[in-house]
Amino acid sequence: MPYIQFLGAAGTVTGSKHLINTTYDASGKQGFQVLIDCGLFQGPKEWRERNWQDTPVPAREIDAVVLTHAHLDHCGWLPRLVKEGFRGPIYATPATIDLCSVVLPDSGHLQEEDAEFHNKKGTSKHSPALPLYTLEEAQDCLKSFKPVEVETTTQLCPELSFRFVRAAHILGSCMAEVELKTNGQARRLLFTGDIGRVRDSQVAPGKVVHSGPQEGESADLLVMESTYGNRQHPDTDPRPELARLIRQTVERGGTVVVPAFAVERTQKFVFILKALMESGQIPRIPVTCDSPMAIKAVEIYMKHSEEYTPRAAELIRKYGSPTEWPGFTFALTAEQSKKINDSQFPSVIISSSGMATGGRILHHLAQRLPDPRNLVLFIGFQAPGTRGATIKEGASEVKIFGEFIPIRAQVAALEQFSDHADPPELLEWLHTFTSQPGVTYLVHGEPQASSQLRDLMKKELGWNVQVAAYMEKVEVK
Ligand SMILES: [Zn+2]
């Protein structure tokens, strides 16, 4: 019997990896094996350690990867998979491939920096500490990518084919509709990847991709994300609050530090800042996007104009490219990044990683957290166990570069910028299904989020919903 095995993002929000095994083919030899996503585990150590474990089936026996989108928790283990012997194609949309060509080498670079840091400080139990993969290995893995347009069917083997449909989560993001032939019958498996917000209203401003996931879906087996399974996004416009927080920080001579993913979130946020400045709601203070990736991501966004919502298209028509706005700087080199530390004037610094797990944001936090004039503003999900979650929860200190940094800066969070649908939005989308899936497995959620969403779906839809467990195998009947 063909099966799916959940190799990640089960019981947690990172490390997305779902293996489909057809278990046999017509000639009776070993089945075709496809990974849907190949993400990095992030956050608590017990999960991160799994980045170092082998896949339950050898990497060289996996035949293909279908990638839903370019976030690291979905694509960040690909270079390691290739390093371990995977030789098949990695299918993704052209926009996802463009973003991966920026995100993966950067991840390799960070892995190398991490290993170097541990070797210098002697803080690893391994000697020498090695990177999970290097920048060069990440670049190497890009050669395996094969572009696939949305809504085009790709045959993987006689039993398996797939098609991408819009997920509206980030640029290039898609769900994977997989068709599996078993015992002469066709079964449709739908892997949602991450699902974007269904409504692109005033409460979710600045969205730069298609609004809402593909409606009218159907599936025999649905594998769905549940990141926001136990929380609802506020239904207020975040912009007045954002403007107030920035004005207050400027008045006390402080700087606003925003940890944000360099991809999507940063682009969305700078357009909102620009609009607030142009309408006079915040002063024209310098804005620095401190990420070598952010500028490349902006260029990729400008290239893929087919993905804009009408409102995003209008903003771009009105203001042009963020790379050309006066007062907005994109720091590329480490040198430029360090210079920002010298500046004491009120400014906005946007830097990654979004959950403060690594990257240049750490320097900015280490420098700005001890000063009560500053503001640290979260505009994205903070996975438990990350530094971002520690700071957001109101801790009095946080460990950065092996040192405890006191947290005296103001800490605030705006939840409206999320790129994930919340339970009412998910239900709204699920109601558009043309038929009820035989079974739904919830993945990509903390245990509480997944189980609350399961209960809600059972109650509201009457569906057969289960929470996927790490390493669990489920048969496709
Ligand atoms: Zn994502």
Residues whose N, C-alpha, C, O or C-beta is under 5 A from the ligand:
A	BS01	ZN	H71 D194
